[in-house]
Amino acid sequence: MYLHVGNGKSLKKKHIVGIFDLDTATVSKHTKSYIDKVSREGKISYEDYDLPRSFIVMVDDEGEERVSLSRISTIGLRQRAETPLVENND
C-alpha cells in the first residue's frame, strides 16, 4: 500500500517509521539537529513550492533512512493512511 504525501508523490506505507508535525517537532534541538543532518547527507526530499507542514521518516528496502517533507498536515496524512481503498465493482 502507498500513502500519497502531496504533489503526485507516494510512499510505501511499509517504509514509513513516523510522521511528524514540522512546527511542533522542530522546537526540540534534537529534532532540528536531525533534520540538519539528513539535509547535509542529501537524504531529505521535497518536491513542492508550498511551505512544508510535516515530515515523514522512512527506511527503504536497503535500510537507508530518508526524510520526505510534505505540505499536508499530519492529521491529513493520518486520515489518508487510515482510509481504505474503495473498490469499484461496477
PyMOL Python script that loads the backbone (N, CA, C, O; Angstrom):
from pymol import cmd

cmd.read_pdbstr("""\
ATOM      1  N   MET A   1       0.837  -1.170   0.000  1.00  0.00           N
ATOM      2  CA  MET A   1       0.000   0.000   0.000  1.00  0.00           C
ATOM      3  C   MET A   1       0.887   1.241   0.000  1.00  0.00           C
ATOM      4  O   MET A   1       2.034   1.215   0.448  1.00  0.00           O
ATOM      5  N   TYR A   2       0.326   2.309  -0.509  1.00  0.00           N
ATOM      6  CA  TYR A   2       1.038   3.577  -0.626  1.00  0.00           C
ATOM      7  C   TYR A   2       0.297   4.686   0.102  1.00  0.00           C
ATOM      8  O   TYR A   2      -0.918   4.625   0.292  1.00  0.00           O
ATOM      9  N   LEU A   3       1.050   5.697   0.505  1.00  0.00           N
ATOM     10  CA  LEU A   3       0.488   6.891   1.114  1.00  0.00           C
ATOM     11  C   LEU A   3       0.854   8.074   0.229  1.00  0.00           C
ATOM     12  O   LEU A   3       2.033   8.358   0.016  1.00  0.00           O
ATOM     13  N   HIS A   4      -0.166   8.765  -0.287  1.00  0.00           N
ATOM     14  CA  HIS A   4       0.062   9.945  -1.105  1.00  0.00           C
ATOM     15  C   HIS A   4       0.423  11.097  -0.175  1.00  0.00           C
ATOM     16  O   HIS A   4      -0.358  11.446   0.711  1.00  0.00           O
ATOM     17  N   VAL A   5       1.603  11.691  -0.370  1.00  0.00           N
ATOM     18  CA  VAL A   5       2.090  12.748   0.519  1.00  0.00           C
ATOM     19  C   VAL A   5       2.072  14.128  -0.131  1.00  0.00           C
ATOM     20  O   VAL A   5       2.607  15.088   0.425  1.00  0.00           O
ATOM     21  N   GLY A   6       1.460  14.226  -1.298  1.00  0.00           N
ATOM     22  CA  GLY A   6       1.322  15.516  -1.959  1.00  0.00           C
ATOM     23  C   GLY A   6       2.116  15.621  -3.243  1.00  0.00           C
ATOM     24  O   GLY A   6       3.122  14.939  -3.439  1.00  0.00           O
ATOM     25  N   ASN A   7       1.637  16.495  -4.114  1.00  0.00           N
ATOM     26  CA  ASN A   7       2.292  16.816  -5.377  1.00  0.00           C
ATOM     27  C   ASN A   7       2.622  15.580  -6.214  1.00  0.00           C
ATOM     28  O   ASN A   7       3.675  15.513  -6.849  1.00  0.00           O
ATOM     29  N   GLY A   8       1.722  14.615  -6.210  1.00  0.00           N
ATOM     30  CA  GLY A   8       1.893  13.417  -7.030  1.00  0.00           C
ATOM     31  C   GLY A   8       2.882  12.406  -6.485  1.00  0.00           C
ATOM     32  O   GLY A   8       3.207  11.441  -7.175  1.00  0.00           O
ATOM     33  N   LYS A   9       3.369  12.596  -5.275  1.00  0.00           N
ATOM     34  CA  LYS A   9       4.349  11.683  -4.698  1.00  0.00           C
ATOM     35  C   LYS A   9       3.679  10.751  -3.697  1.00  0.00           C
ATOM     36  O   LYS A   9       2.877  11.184  -2.869  1.00  0.00           O
ATOM     37  N   SER A  10       4.015   9.468  -3.782  1.00  0.00           N
ATOM     38  CA  SER A  10       3.503   8.457  -2.859  1.00  0.00           C
ATOM     39  C   SER A  10       4.661   7.675  -2.266  1.00  0.00           C
ATOM     40  O   SER A  10       5.685   7.465  -2.916  1.00  0.00           O
ATOM     41  N   LEU A  11       4.484   7.248  -1.027  1.00  0.00           N
ATOM     42  CA  LEU A  11       5.497   6.459  -0.331  1.00  0.00           C
ATOM     43  C   LEU A  11       4.898   5.123   0.075  1.00  0.00           C
ATOM     44  O   LEU A  11       3.708   5.032   0.377  1.00  0.00           O
ATOM     45  N   LYS A  12       5.727   4.088   0.079  1.00  0.00           N
ATOM     46  CA  LYS A  12       5.260   2.790   0.545  1.00  0.00           C
ATOM     47  C   LYS A  12       5.019   2.865   2.047  1.00  0.00           C
ATOM     48  O   LYS A  12       5.894   3.284   2.805  1.00  0.00           O
ATOM     49  N   LYS A  13       3.832   2.459   2.468  1.00  0.00           N
ATOM     50  CA  LYS A  13       3.493   2.514   3.892  1.00  0.00           C
ATOM     51  C   LYS A  13       4.431   1.671   4.733  1.00  0.00           C
ATOM     52  O   LYS A  13       4.751   2.042   5.863  1.00  0.00           O
ATOM     53  N   LYS A  14       4.876   0.546   4.203  1.00  0.00           N
ATOM     54  CA  LYS A  14       5.743  -0.345   4.991  1.00  0.00           C
ATOM     55  C   LYS A  14       7.099   0.295   5.295  1.00  0.00           C
ATOM     56  O   LYS A  14       7.801  -0.162   6.197  1.00  0.00           O
ATOM     57  N   HIS A  15       7.477   1.338   4.562  1.00  0.00           N
ATOM     58  CA  HIS A  15       8.747   2.013   4.791  1.00  0.00           C
ATOM     59  C   HIS A  15       8.645   3.141   5.805  1.00  0.00           C
ATOM     60  O   HIS A  15       9.666   3.617   6.301  1.00  0.00           O
ATOM     61  N   ILE A  16       7.431   3.574   6.120  1.00  0.00           N
ATOM     62  CA  ILE A  16       7.245   4.727   6.995  1.00  0.00           C
ATOM     63  C   ILE A  16       7.471   4.352   8.459  1.00  0.00           C
ATOM     64  O   ILE A  16       6.856   3.423   8.983  1.00  0.00           O
ATOM     65  N   VAL A  17       8.362   5.093   9.099  1.00  0.00           N
ATOM     66  CA  VAL A  17       8.668   4.897  10.508  1.00  0.00           C
ATOM     67  C   VAL A  17       7.811   5.834  11.352  1.00  0.00           C
ATOM     68  O   VAL A  17       7.314   5.443  12.408  1.00  0.00           O
ATOM     69  N   GLY A  18       7.638   7.074  10.885  1.00  0.00           N
ATOM     70  CA  GLY A  18       6.845   8.036  11.633  1.00  0.00           C
ATOM     71  C   GLY A  18       6.523   9.268  10.814  1.00  0.00           C
ATOM     72  O   GLY A  18       7.225   9.602   9.859  1.00  0.00           O
ATOM     73  N   ILE A  19       5.448   9.940  11.201  1.00  0.00           N
ATOM     74  CA  ILE A  19       5.012  11.181  10.565  1.00  0.00           C
ATOM     75  C   ILE A  19       4.954  12.232  11.663  1.00  0.00           C
ATOM     76  O   ILE A  19       4.320  12.023  12.697  1.00  0.00           O
ATOM     77  N   PHE A  20       5.620  13.370  11.436  1.00  0.00           N
ATOM     78  CA  PHE A  20       5.778  14.370  12.474  1.00  0.00           C
ATOM     79  C   PHE A  20       5.384  15.758  11.985  1.00  0.00           C
ATOM     80  O   PHE A  20       5.592  16.102  10.822  1.00  0.00           O
ATOM     81  N   ASP A  21       4.814  16.546  12.886  1.00  0.00           N
ATOM     82  CA  ASP A  21       4.452  17.923  12.595  1.00  0.00           C
ATOM     83  C   ASP A  21       5.730  18.760  12.602  1.00  0.00           C
ATOM     84  O   ASP A  21       6.481  18.752  13.577  1.00  0.00           O
ATOM     85  N   LEU A  22       5.966  19.468  11.524  1.00  0.00           N
ATOM     86  CA  LEU A  22       7.207  20.229  11.385  1.00  0.00           C
ATOM     87  C   LEU A  22       7.292  21.373  12.394  1.00  0.00           C
ATOM     88  O   LEU A  22       8.373  21.648  12.915  1.00  0.00           O
ATOM     89  N   ASP A  23       6.187  22.037  12.679  1.00  0.00           N
ATOM     90  CA  ASP A  23       6.208  23.169  13.607  1.00  0.00           C
ATOM     91  C   ASP A  23       6.490  22.738  15.039  1.00  0.00           C
ATOM     92  O   ASP A  23       7.331  23.337  15.709  1.00  0.00           O
ATOM     93  N   THR A  24       5.805  21.714  15.513  1.00  0.00           N
ATOM     94  CA  THR A  24       5.972  21.320  16.913  1.00  0.00           C
ATOM     95  C   THR A  24       7.215  20.466  17.140  1.00  0.00           C
ATOM     96  O   THR A  24       7.848  20.570  18.191  1.00  0.00           O
ATOM     97  N   ALA A  25       7.569  19.635  16.186  1.00  0.00           N
ATOM     98  CA  ALA A  25       8.721  18.745  16.374  1.00  0.00           C
ATOM     99  C   ALA A  25      10.038  19.504  16.323  1.00  0.00           C
ATOM    100  O   ALA A  25      10.988  19.125  17.008  1.00  0.00           O
ATOM    101  N   THR A  26      10.116  20.560  15.534  1.00  0.00           N
ATOM    102  CA  THR A  26      11.387  21.273  15.402  1.00  0.00           C
ATOM    103  C   THR A  26      11.641  22.258  16.539  1.00  0.00           C
ATOM    104  O   THR A  26      12.620  23.003  16.501  1.00  0.00           O
ATOM    105  N   VAL A  27      10.775  22.272  17.545  1.00  0.00           N
ATOM    106  CA  VAL A  27      11.041  23.057  18.753  1.00  0.00           C
ATOM    107  C   VAL A  27      12.217  22.429  19.502  1.00  0.00           C
ATOM    108  O   VAL A  27      13.015  23.129  20.125  1.00  0.00           O
ATOM    109  N   SER A  28      12.311  21.119  19.434  1.00  0.00           N
ATOM    110  CA  SER A  28      13.386  20.394  20.104  1.00  0.00           C
ATOM    111  C   SER A  28      14.703  20.561  19.339  1.00  0.00           C
ATOM    112  O   SER A  28      14.731  20.475  18.111  1.00  0.00           O
ATOM    113  N   LYS A  29      15.788  20.799  20.077  1.00  0.00           N
ATOM    114  CA  LYS A  29      17.098  20.939  19.436  1.00  0.00           C
ATOM    115  C   LYS A  29      17.541  19.615  18.813  1.00  0.00           C
ATOM    116  O   LYS A  29      18.298  19.608  17.842  1.00  0.00           O
ATOM    117  N   HIS A  30      17.077  18.504  19.364  1.00  0.00           N
ATOM    118  CA  HIS A  30      17.447  17.193  18.827  1.00  0.00           C
ATOM    119  C   HIS A  30      16.818  16.984  17.446  1.00  0.00           C
ATOM    120  O   HIS A  30      17.460  16.461  16.536  1.00  0.00           O
ATOM    121  N   THR A  31      15.571  17.394  17.302  1.00  0.00           N
ATOM    122  CA  THR A  31      14.901  17.247  16.005  1.00  0.00           C
ATOM    123  C   THR A  31      15.522  18.184  14.979  1.00  0.00           C
ATOM    124  O   THR A  31      15.743  17.789  13.834  1.00  0.00           O
ATOM    125  N   LYS A  32      15.806  19.419  15.375  1.00  0.00           N
ATOM    126  CA  LYS A  32      16.465  20.362  14.464  1.00  0.00           C
ATOM    127  C   LYS A  32      17.802  19.800  13.995  1.00  0.00           C
ATOM    128  O   LYS A  32      18.142  19.885  12.815  1.00  0.00           O
ATOM    129  N   SER A  33      18.548  19.232  14.920  1.00  0.00           N
ATOM    130  CA  SER A  33      19.842  18.632  14.598  1.00  0.00           C
ATOM    131  C   SER A  33      19.672  17.460  13.634  1.00  0.00           C
ATOM    132  O   SER A  33      20.459  17.303  12.700  1.00  0.00           O
ATOM    133  N   TYR A  34      18.656  16.648  13.856  1.00  0.00           N
ATOM    134  CA  TYR A  34      18.384  15.504  12.975  1.00  0.00           C
ATOM    135  C   TYR A  34      18.039  15.971  11.554  1.00  0.00           C
ATOM    136  O   TYR A  34      18.563  15.434  10.578  1.00  0.00           O
ATOM    137  N   ILE A  35      17.162  16.967  11.443  1.00  0.00           N
ATOM    138  CA  ILE A  35      16.779  17.493  10.127  1.00  0.00           C
ATOM    139  C   ILE A  35      17.999  18.076   9.416  1.00  0.00           C
ATOM    140  O   ILE A  35      18.182  17.851   8.219  1.00  0.00           O
ATOM    141  N   ASP A  36      18.830  18.819  10.135  1.00  0.00           N
ATOM    142  CA  ASP A  36      20.057  19.370   9.555  1.00  0.00           C
ATOM    143  C   ASP A  36      20.977  18.262   9.054  1.00  0.00           C
ATOM    144  O   ASP A  36      21.560  18.369   7.974  1.00  0.00           O
ATOM    145  N   LYS A  37      21.103  17.197   9.845  1.00  0.00           N
ATOM    146  CA  LYS A  37      21.985  16.073   9.493  1.00  0.00           C
ATOM    147  C   LYS A  37      21.522  15.379   8.209  1.00  0.00           C
ATOM    148  O   LYS A  37      22.320  15.167   7.296  1.00  0.00           O
ATOM    149  N   VAL A  38      20.242  15.028   8.140  1.00  0.00           N
ATOM    150  CA  VAL A  38      19.762  14.334   6.936  1.00  0.00           C
ATOM    151  C   VAL A  38      19.803  15.256   5.722  1.00  0.00           C
ATOM    152  O   VAL A  38      19.977  14.795   4.594  1.00  0.00           O
ATOM    153  N   SER A  39      19.645  16.551   5.952  1.00  0.00           N
ATOM    154  CA  SER A  39      19.741  17.514   4.853  1.00  0.00           C
ATOM    155  C   SER A  39      21.176  17.571   4.313  1.00  0.00           C
ATOM    156  O   SER A  39      21.386  17.545   3.100  1.00  0.00           O
ATOM    157  N   ARG A  40      22.151  17.648   5.206  1.00  0.00           N
ATOM    158  CA  ARG A  40      23.567  17.663   4.788  1.00  0.00           C
ATOM    159  C   ARG A  40      23.942  16.383   4.045  1.00  0.00           C
ATOM    160  O   ARG A  40      24.748  16.412   3.115  1.00  0.00           O
ATOM    161  N   GLU A  41      23.355  15.259   4.458  1.00  0.00           N
ATOM    162  CA  GLU A  41      23.652  13.963   3.828  1.00  0.00           C
ATOM    163  C   GLU A  41      22.889  13.757   2.521  1.00  0.00           C
ATOM    164  O   GLU A  41      23.088  12.754   1.836  1.00  0.00           O
ATOM    165  N   GLY A  42      22.020  14.699   2.178  1.00  0.00           N
ATOM    166  CA  GLY A  42      21.244  14.581   0.940  1.00  0.00           C
ATOM    167  C   GLY A  42      20.149  13.536   1.021  1.00  0.00           C
ATOM    168  O   GLY A  42      19.748  12.974   0.002  1.00  0.00           O
ATOM    169  N   LYS A  43      19.661  13.270   2.229  1.00  0.00           N
ATOM    170  CA  LYS A  43      18.647  12.234   2.433  1.00  0.00           C
ATOM    171  C   LYS A  43      17.279  12.832   2.737  1.00  0.00           C
ATOM    172  O   LYS A  43      16.438  12.182   3.358  1.00  0.00           O
ATOM    173  N   ILE A  44      17.059  14.059   2.303  1.00  0.00           N
ATOM    174  CA  ILE A  44      15.776  14.713   2.524  1.00  0.00           C
ATOM    175  C   ILE A  44      15.239  15.152   1.169  1.00  0.00           C
ATOM    176  O   ILE A  44      15.990  15.624   0.315  1.00  0.00           O
ATOM    177  N   SER A  45      13.936  14.993   0.978  1.00  0.00           N
ATOM    178  CA  SER A  45      13.360  15.378  -0.310  1.00  0.00           C
ATOM    179  C   SER A  45      12.090  16.192  -0.108  1.00  0.00           C
ATOM    180  O   SER A  45      11.329  15.981   0.837  1.00  0.00           O
ATOM    181  N   TYR A  46      11.889  17.130  -1.032  1.00  0.00           N
ATOM    182  CA  TYR A  46      10.678  17.949  -1.047  1.00  0.00           C
ATOM    183  C   TYR A  46      10.477  18.445  -2.462  1.00  0.00           C
ATOM    184  O   TYR A  46      11.282  19.221  -2.977  1.00  0.00           O
ATOM    185  N   GLU A  47       9.415  18.003  -3.084  1.00  0.00           N
ATOM    186  CA  GLU A  47       9.165  18.336  -4.478  1.00  0.00           C
ATOM    187  C   GLU A  47       8.016  19.324  -4.632  1.00  0.00           C
ATOM    188  O   GLU A  47       7.202  19.186  -5.545  1.00  0.00           O
ATOM    189  N   ASP A  48       7.941  20.302  -3.765  1.00  0.00           N
ATOM    190  CA  ASP A  48       6.828  21.242  -3.809  1.00  0.00           C
ATOM    191  C   ASP A  48       7.351  22.643  -3.545  1.00  0.00           C
ATOM    192  O   ASP A  48       8.494  22.824  -3.125  1.00  0.00           O
ATOM    193  N   TYR A  49       6.513  23.619  -3.792  1.00  0.00           N
ATOM    194  CA  TYR A  49       6.907  25.003  -3.559  1.00  0.00           C
ATOM    195  C   TYR A  49       6.197  25.599  -2.351  1.00  0.00           C
ATOM    196  O   TYR A  49       6.574  26.674  -1.885  1.00  0.00           O
ATOM    197  N   ASP A  50       5.186  24.927  -1.844  1.00  0.00           N
ATOM    198  CA  ASP A  50       4.471  25.403  -0.664  1.00  0.00           C
ATOM    199  C   ASP A  50       5.275  25.107   0.600  1.00  0.00           C
ATOM    200  O   ASP A  50       6.164  24.255   0.607  1.00  0.00           O
ATOM    201  N   LEU A  51       4.944  25.822   1.651  1.00  0.00           N
ATOM    202  CA  LEU A  51       5.598  25.640   2.934  1.00  0.00           C
ATOM    203  C   LEU A  51       5.302  24.242   3.484  1.00  0.00           C
ATOM    204  O   LEU A  51       4.135  23.869   3.600  1.00  0.00           O
ATOM    205  N   PRO A  52       6.334  23.462   3.825  1.00  0.00           N
ATOM    206  CA  PRO A  52       6.080  22.120   4.370  1.00  0.00           C
ATOM    207  C   PRO A  52       5.460  22.194   5.752  1.00  0.00           C
ATOM    208  O   PRO A  52       5.793  23.070   6.550  1.00  0.00           O
ATOM    209  N   ARG A  53       4.547  21.256   6.030  1.00  0.00           N
ATOM    210  CA  ARG A  53       3.857  21.217   7.320  1.00  0.00           C
ATOM    211  C   ARG A  53       4.214  19.974   8.132  1.00  0.00           C
ATOM    212  O   ARG A  53       4.017  19.944   9.347  1.00  0.00           O
ATOM    213  N   SER A  54       4.734  18.962   7.467  1.00  0.00           N
ATOM    214  CA  SER A  54       5.067  17.725   8.165  1.00  0.00           C
ATOM    215  C   SER A  54       6.292  17.087   7.522  1.00  0.00           C
ATOM    216  O   SER A  54       6.689  17.432   6.409  1.00  0.00           O
ATOM    217  N   PHE A  55       6.880  16.141   8.262  1.00  0.00           N
ATOM    218  CA  PHE A  55       7.960  15.352   7.669  1.00  0.00           C
ATOM    219  C   PHE A  55       7.752  13.892   8.014  1.00  0.00           C
ATOM    220  O   PHE A  55       7.265  13.538   9.088  1.00  0.00           O
ATOM    221  N   ILE A  56       8.143  13.055   7.055  1.00  0.00           N
ATOM    222  CA  ILE A  56       7.951  11.608   7.166  1.00  0.00           C
ATOM    223  C   ILE A  56       9.324  10.954   7.215  1.00  0.00           C
ATOM    224  O   ILE A  56      10.138  11.144   6.311  1.00  0.00           O
ATOM    225  N   VAL A  57       9.581  10.191   8.257  1.00  0.00           N
ATOM    226  CA  VAL A  57      10.826   9.438   8.380  1.00  0.00           C
ATOM    227  C   VAL A  57      10.540   8.035   7.874  1.00  0.00           C
ATOM    228  O   VAL A  57       9.546   7.418   8.258  1.00  0.00           O
ATOM    229  N   MET A  58      11.415   7.532   7.008  1.00  0.00           N
ATOM    230  CA  MET A  58      11.213   6.196   6.450  1.00  0.00           C
ATOM    231  C   MET A  58      12.542   5.482   6.281  1.00  0.00           C
ATOM    232  O   MET A  58      13.606   6.100   6.262  1.00  0.00           O
ATOM    233  N   VAL A  59      12.454   4.175   6.158  1.00  0.00           N
ATOM    234  CA  VAL A  59      13.610   3.329   5.900  1.00  0.00           C
ATOM    235  C   VAL A  59      13.278   2.514   4.658  1.00  0.00           C
ATOM    236  O   VAL A  59      12.266   1.815   4.622  1.00  0.00           O
ATOM    237  N   ASP A  60      14.136   2.605   3.631  1.00  0.00           N
ATOM    238  CA  ASP A  60      13.857   1.906   2.375  1.00  0.00           C
ATOM    239  C   ASP A  60      14.276   0.430   2.452  1.00  0.00           C
ATOM    240  O   ASP A  60      14.731  -0.040   3.495  1.00  0.00           O
ATOM    241  N   ASP A  61      14.119  -0.282   1.352  1.00  0.00           N
ATOM    242  CA  ASP A  61      14.417  -1.724   1.325  1.00  0.00           C
ATOM    243  C   ASP A  61      15.878  -2.040   1.638  1.00  0.00           C
ATOM    244  O   ASP A  61      16.189  -3.131   2.116  1.00  0.00           O
ATOM    245  N   GLU A  62      16.775  -1.089   1.372  1.00  0.00           N
ATOM    246  CA  GLU A  62      18.199  -1.293   1.643  1.00  0.00           C
ATOM    247  C   GLU A  62      18.587  -0.879   3.057  1.00  0.00           C
ATOM    248  O   GLU A  62      19.755  -0.977   3.432  1.00  0.00           O
ATOM    249  N   GLY A  63      17.611  -0.415   3.850  1.00  0.00           N
ATOM    250  CA  GLY A  63      17.885   0.008   5.218  1.00  0.00           C
ATOM    251  C   GLY A  63      18.343   1.450   5.333  1.00  0.00           C
ATOM    252  O   GLY A  63      18.742   1.894   6.410  1.00  0.00           O
ATOM    253  N   GLU A  64      18.289   2.188   4.224  1.00  0.00           N
ATOM    254  CA  GLU A  64      18.667   3.601   4.228  1.00  0.00           C
ATOM    255  C   GLU A  64      17.559   4.447   4.818  1.00  0.00           C
ATOM    256  O   GLU A  64      16.402   4.343   4.411  1.00  0.00           O
ATOM    257  N   GLU A  65      17.913   5.283   5.773  1.00  0.00           N
ATOM    258  CA  GLU A  65      16.952   6.193   6.373  1.00  0.00           C
ATOM    259  C   GLU A  65      16.825   7.436   5.494  1.00  0.00           C
ATOM    260  O   GLU A  65      17.828   7.979   5.031  1.00  0.00           O
ATOM    261  N   ARG A  66      15.589   7.884   5.264  1.00  0.00           N
ATOM    262  CA  ARG A  66      15.322   9.058   4.442  1.00  0.00           C
ATOM    263  C   ARG A  66      14.199   9.861   5.090  1.00  0.00           C
ATOM    264  O   ARG A  66      13.434   9.354   5.910  1.00  0.00           O
ATOM    265  N   VAL A  67      14.126  11.134   4.694  1.00  0.00           N
ATOM    266  CA  VAL A  67      13.076  12.021   5.187  1.00  0.00           C
ATOM    267  C   VAL A  67      12.421  12.694   3.989  1.00  0.00           C
ATOM    268  O   VAL A  67      13.094  13.155   3.068  1.00  0.00           O
ATOM    269  N   SER A  68      11.110  12.738   4.023  1.00  0.00           N
ATOM    270  CA  SER A  68      10.349  13.418   2.978  1.00  0.00           C
ATOM    271  C   SER A  68       9.503  14.500   3.639  1.00  0.00           C
ATOM    272  O   SER A  68       8.796  14.235   4.612  1.00  0.00           O
ATOM    273  N   LEU A  69       9.576  15.715   3.112  1.00  0.00           N
ATOM    274  CA  LEU A  69       8.768  16.822   3.615  1.00  0.00           C
ATOM    275  C   LEU A  69       7.456  16.856   2.843  1.00  0.00           C
ATOM    276  O   LEU A  69       7.421  16.536   1.655  1.00  0.00           O
ATOM    277  N   SER A  70       6.382  17.242   3.517  1.00  0.00           N
ATOM    278  CA  SER A  70       5.074  17.293   2.877  1.00  0.00           C
ATOM    279  C   SER A  70       4.335  18.562   3.268  1.00  0.00           C
ATOM    280  O   SER A  70       4.442  19.030   4.402  1.00  0.00           O
ATOM    281  N   ARG A  71       3.594  19.108   2.335  1.00  0.00           N
ATOM    282  CA  ARG A  71       2.770  20.281   2.630  1.00  0.00           C
ATOM    283  C   ARG A  71       1.464  19.877   3.314  1.00  0.00           C
ATOM    284  O   ARG A  71       0.716  20.739   3.776  1.00  0.00           O
ATOM    285  N   ILE A  72       1.187  18.580   3.382  1.00  0.00           N
ATOM    286  CA  ILE A  72      -0.032  18.067   4.005  1.00  0.00           C
ATOM    287  C   ILE A  72       0.221  17.904   5.502  1.00  0.00           C
ATOM    288  O   ILE A  72       1.279  17.425   5.910  1.00  0.00           O
ATOM    289  N   SER A  73      -0.740  18.298   6.304  1.00  0.00           N
ATOM    290  CA  SER A  73      -0.595  18.208   7.764  1.00  0.00           C
ATOM    291  C   SER A  73      -0.532  16.747   8.214  1.00  0.00           C
ATOM    292  O   SER A  73      -0.895  15.833   7.472  1.00  0.00           O
ATOM    293  N   THR A  74      -0.069  16.555   9.433  1.00  0.00           N
ATOM    294  CA  THR A  74      -0.011  15.203   9.987  1.00  0.00           C
ATOM    295  C   THR A  74      -1.412  14.600  10.092  1.00  0.00           C
ATOM    296  O   THR A  74      -1.591  13.400   9.884  1.00  0.00           O
ATOM    297  N   ILE A  75      -2.402  15.432  10.414  1.00  0.00           N
ATOM    298  CA  ILE A  75      -3.784  14.944  10.505  1.00  0.00           C
ATOM    299  C   ILE A  75      -4.262  14.470   9.135  1.00  0.00           C
ATOM    300  O   ILE A  75      -4.875  13.408   9.020  1.00  0.00           O
ATOM    301  N   GLY A  76      -3.983  15.256   8.101  1.00  0.00           N
ATOM    302  CA  GLY A  76      -4.379  14.874   6.744  1.00  0.00           C
ATOM    303  C   GLY A  76      -3.697  13.598   6.285  1.00  0.00           C
ATOM    304  O   GLY A  76      -4.324  12.741   5.662  1.00  0.00           O
ATOM    305  N   LEU A  77      -2.404  13.471   6.593  1.00  0.00           N
ATOM    306  CA  LEU A  77      -1.680  12.250   6.221  1.00  0.00           C
ATOM    307  C   LEU A  77      -2.217  11.042   6.983  1.00  0.00           C
ATOM    308  O   LEU A  77      -2.334   9.951   6.425  1.00  0.00           O
ATOM    309  N   ARG A  78      -2.541  11.241   8.253  1.00  0.00           N
ATOM    310  CA  ARG A  78      -3.100  10.133   9.045  1.00  0.00           C
ATOM    311  C   ARG A  78      -4.430   9.667   8.461  1.00  0.00           C
ATOM    312  O   ARG A  78      -4.673   8.467   8.334  1.00  0.00           O
ATOM    313  N   GLN A  79      -5.287  10.620   8.106  1.00  0.00           N
ATOM    314  CA  GLN A  79      -6.581  10.264   7.518  1.00  0.00           C
ATOM    315  C   GLN A  79      -6.389   9.499   6.216  1.00  0.00           C
ATOM    316  O   GLN A  79      -7.094   8.524   5.954  1.00  0.00           O
ATOM    317  N   ARG A  80      -5.442   9.935   5.410  1.00  0.00           N
ATOM    318  CA  ARG A  80      -5.160   9.224   4.155  1.00  0.00           C
ATOM    319  C   ARG A  80      -4.644   7.818   4.422  1.00  0.00           C
ATOM    320  O   ARG A  80      -5.009   6.875   3.720  1.00  0.00           O
ATOM    321  N   ALA A  81      -3.800   7.678   5.429  1.00  0.00           N
ATOM    322  CA  ALA A  81      -3.217   6.370   5.748  1.00  0.00           C
ATOM    323  C   ALA A  81      -4.273   5.400   6.274  1.00  0.00           C
ATOM    324  O   ALA A  81      -4.193   4.196   6.026  1.00  0.00           O
ATOM    325  N   GLU A  82      -5.260   5.924   6.998  1.00  0.00           N
ATOM    326  CA  GLU A  82      -6.274   5.061   7.611  1.00  0.00           C
ATOM    327  C   GLU A  82      -7.471   4.787   6.711  1.00  0.00           C
ATOM    328  O   GLU A  82      -8.260   3.885   6.994  1.00  0.00           O
ATOM    329  N   THR A  83      -7.618   5.551   5.628  1.00  0.00           N
ATOM    330  CA  THR A  83      -8.755   5.373   4.733  1.00  0.00           C
ATOM    331  C   THR A  83      -8.499   4.190   3.812  1.00  0.00           C
ATOM    332  O   THR A  83      -7.535   4.199   3.047  1.00  0.00           O
ATOM    333  N   PRO A  84      -9.351   3.174   3.877  1.00  0.00           N
ATOM    334  CA  PRO A  84      -9.155   2.018   2.992  1.00  0.00           C
ATOM    335  C   PRO A  84      -9.497   2.395   1.551  1.00  0.00           C
ATOM    336  O   PRO A  84     -10.309   3.284   1.294  1.00  0.00           O
ATOM    337  N   LEU A  85      -8.865   1.704   0.642  1.00  0.00           N
ATOM    338  CA  LEU A  85      -9.177   1.903  -0.768  1.00  0.00           C
ATOM    339  C   LEU A  85     -10.582   1.383  -1.064  1.00  0.00           C
ATOM    340  O   LEU A  85     -10.987   0.338  -0.552  1.00  0.00           O
ATOM    341  N   VAL A  86     -11.299   2.097  -1.869  1.00  0.00           N
ATOM    342  CA  VAL A  86     -12.650   1.685  -2.237  1.00  0.00           C
ATOM    343  C   VAL A  86     -12.578   1.022  -3.602  1.00  0.00           C
ATOM    344  O   VAL A  86     -12.058   1.593  -4.561  1.00  0.00           O
ATOM    345  N   GLU A  87     -13.097  -0.166  -3.672  1.00  0.00           N
ATOM    346  CA  GLU A  87     -13.111  -0.887  -4.947  1.00  0.00           C
ATOM    347  C   GLU A  87     -14.395  -0.580  -5.677  1.00  0.00           C
ATOM    348  O   GLU A  87     -15.471  -0.529  -5.081  1.00  0.00           O
ATOM    349  N   ASN A  88     -14.273  -0.380  -6.950  1.00  0.00           N
ATOM    350  CA  ASN A  88     -15.444  -0.123  -7.789  1.00  0.00           C
ATOM    351  C   ASN A  88     -15.815  -1.441  -8.471  1.00  0.00           C
ATOM    352  O   ASN A  88     -15.092  -1.914  -9.348  1.00  0.00           O
ATOM    353  N   ASN A  89     -16.922  -2.023  -8.074  1.00  0.00           N
ATOM    354  CA  ASN A  89     -17.344  -3.313  -8.622  1.00  0.00           C
ATOM    355  C   ASN A  89     -18.418  -3.170  -9.701  1.00  0.00           C
ATOM    356  O   ASN A  89     -19.183  -4.105  -9.935  1.00  0.00           O
ATOM    357  N   ASP A  90     -18.482  -2.023 -10.352  1.00  0.00           N
ATOM    358  CA  ASP A  90     -19.486  -1.820 -11.402  1.00  0.00           C
ATOM    359  C   ASP A  90     -19.155  -2.596 -12.642  1.00  0.00           C
ATOM    360  O   ASP A  90     -19.896  -2.538 -13.623  1.00  0.00           O
TER     361      ASP A  90
END
""", "prot")
cmd.dss("prot")
cmd.show_as("cartoon", "prot")
cmd.util.cbc("prot")
cmd.orient("prot")
